[in-house]
Amino acid sequence: MGDLPGSEPPVNRLISRTPEEYGRERFQDHLLEQYKLYVESSQKVSEKRISTANYLLTVTSSLVTLFGLALTISDVGAWLAVIPLAGLLVSLTWYSLVVSYKNLNTAKFKVIHELEDYLPAALFRYEWHSCEQGQGKVYRPITHVERWIPLIFASVFLILGAYSLCRRTARPEVAKSISVSGSVDLNVKSPVVVEQQNSTPKPNHPQRPSKR
């Protein structure tokens, strides 16, 4: 039995109207059009996921480069730890987006598979079955590999953050100048100049014998 006229269709049912209620000729044509639009929307989600991943990869790589440049500055101080902290936040955001896009596309393809029950050929469902639902050796979903990239960057930023903190604590103290108050009595003695006279040696004359 169909829904009463004017009542809202249940949200947990894919087909809201039967072919008899909707009209058989329009039902198949409109179902096919909705199927095409939905497949196209799933492809746009994949394209958006790839573009987001490329952008975040550029951001994290730039932060690593910036950290390397900051190491060349001696007086950067505690600000050096801000770069790994920002990179860690970007990496965690990247990971959550990868998981979110994966869950969204999984739900979309579940709807596509159910829509194919009303079409002559179930292409996507058969393809997914041939790929062993991504659990075998034939095909491994790219998101299973892609989600490891932000985790690797997060580990790198954790190491850089620990290094920046250790570098801060192990930094040698700068010698402080000592100020002396009061008067200081300095007795300066003039250097003793020793004048050496050039003495010429006297010649030794032979003594004359005395006359007797």
Secondary structure as GFF3:
##gff-version 3
##sequence-region A 1 212
A	DSSP	alpha_helix	19	22	.	.	.	ID=ss1
A	DSSP	alpha_helix	24	70	.	.	.	ID=ss2
A	DSSP	three_ten_helix	77	81	.	.	.	ID=ss3
A	DSSP	alpha_helix	82	115	.	.	.	ID=ss4
A	DSSP	three_ten_helix	116	118	.	.	.	ID=ss5
A	DSSP	alpha_helix	123	130	.	.	.	ID=ss6
A	DSSP	three_ten_helix	132	134	.	.	.	ID=ss7
A	DSSP	alpha_helix	142	146	.	.	.	ID=ss8
A	DSSP	alpha_helix	148	169	.	.	.	ID=ss9
###
